[in-house]
Amino acid sequence: MRISQRTIALMTLFIFLFVVGSIIAVRTVAYLQAGFELKGFLVQVITYVIALTGWLLLFVYAYVKGDFKDIEGPKYDLLEKEEKIIEAEKKAGRY
């Protein structure tokens, strides 16, 4: 069975949402058990939701832009550029 890159991207997104949601839930319970006001609780939750929405939008933007389609490509591009730099330095007598 072959796992597609789309599946990996979605699994990463769901794991991220689960971790952030768990952190929000744990901090919320701790906040309420400490006896703080509901007003402060709502400010904290709204802040977390806004931050989570921003990260989610960045993830969706990266996915739509195609950053997850060729994960191995940048590695090979970097190696090719390094080889070209080494060849140019050898020709110049600096290597």
N, C-alpha and C positions, 0 to 999 in steps of 0.2 A: 504494500500500500504506500503510495507516494503522498506526502503531505505538501500541499501547495503553499506558496508564499502568502497567499491571501489568508489561509487558515492560520499560519504562524502569526501574521499581523493581528488578526482578530483575537487569537489566544493571548497575545501580549497585551492587547487593549483590555480584555476582560480581567486578566491578572492584575493589571495596573488599577482598574476600577475597583476590584475586590480589595486590594491592599489599602487604597486610599479610603474606601468606604469603611473598612475595618478600623482604620486609625480614627476616622471621624466618630464612629460608634463608641470606641473605647474612651476617647477623650470626652465625649458627650456624657457618658455614664459617670466618669470620674468628676466631671464638672458639676453635674447635678447632685451627686452624692456629697460633694464638698459643701453644698448648701448655697451656692451662688444664685443670683437672680436669673429669671428667665430671659430678661433683656440681654444680658451678656451672653447667654447661651445662643440666642438667635443671631447675634452679631457674629459669633464664632462660626456657626453653621453656615450662614450666608457667605462669609469669607471663604470657607472651605469649598462651597459649591461654586463660587466664582473662579477660584483657582483651578478646581477640577475641570470646569468648563473650558478654561483657557488651554489646559494641557490636552484635553480631548480635541479641541479645535486644531491645535498644532499637529496632533497625531493624524487626524483626518486629512489635513492639508498635505502632510508628508505622504500619506498613502495615495491621495488623488494625484499628486505631482509625480508619483512613480518612484519614490525613493526606496521602496521595498521590492521593486521588480528585479533589480540586478545588484544583489548584495555583494557578490564577489568581484564585480567589475572594478571598483575603485582601487582595490588591492593590486590588481594587475596593471592598472594605469600608473600607479605610483612606482611599481617596479620598473616599468618601461621608461618612465621619466628619469629614474635614477640611473639606468643603464646609459641613456643618452647624455646625461650630465657627466658620467665617468668617461665616456668616449670623448666628449668635448674637452675635458680636462687633460686627458692623455694626449690629444692632438696639440694642446697648448703647452704641454710639458710641465704641468703642475701636479700630475698624479703620480 
